[in-house]
């Protein structure tokens, strides 16, 4: 992540003998970027055009998404929908959870999609993962929060791995200490984010994360450490007062 350009557009990509030349328009000006590789990921749209939905009363939004209720049922009680063709994150693990809910309801077992958080992972190096409320979400929705951030450079296991590039960040309710969201950057965070998601599903507080014994030395200790920072009780970094 040497540079991140927002409000930009790729005008052209030309293959050269040494890689690629990319012309990007940014802030009203064109810029030429030379790079070894180019990954194009501009988004996806639901593939619902040829399902014959026009022959049913199933409600479909203008963007092609099928509307469902908490049982993963469409407005036609005999038709269910899950995954990338319904609203929400287009993630395989979210679709898997929806599939179980839909199957249980089809089998006449009442089930609801009542999950509080859906984790997301970017499999870069270092990995990026988050679950629940982000700082941007909290600010846009005017939700009060306090923040605890623990850098991996202060973590023993990260230092022995030579991977101190990253951190764990926790957002919590300033009055109840309820965990609102967690973000992580670093090695193995694609695995660690499950603990944060479970904490949110169970209504965990900062204290719950703090008193849970984490094996030492591991990267997972950063979750406990970040909770201590948010609670103002950090002992391994000089940041005892939580940011608000």
Buried (B, 14 or more C-beta within 10 A) or exposed (E): EEEEEEEEEBEEBEEEEEEBBBBBBEEEEEEEBEEEEEEEEEEEEBEBEEBEBEEBEBEBEEEEBBEBEEBBBBEEEEBBBBBBBBEBEBBEBBBEBBBEBBBBBBEEEEBEBEBEBBBBBEEEEBBBBBBBBBEEBBEEEEEEBBBBBBBBEBBEBBEEBEBBBBBBBBBBBBEEBBBBBBBBBBBBBBEBBEBBBEBBBEEBBBEBBBEBEBEEBBBBBBBBBBBBBBBEBBEEBEBEEBEE
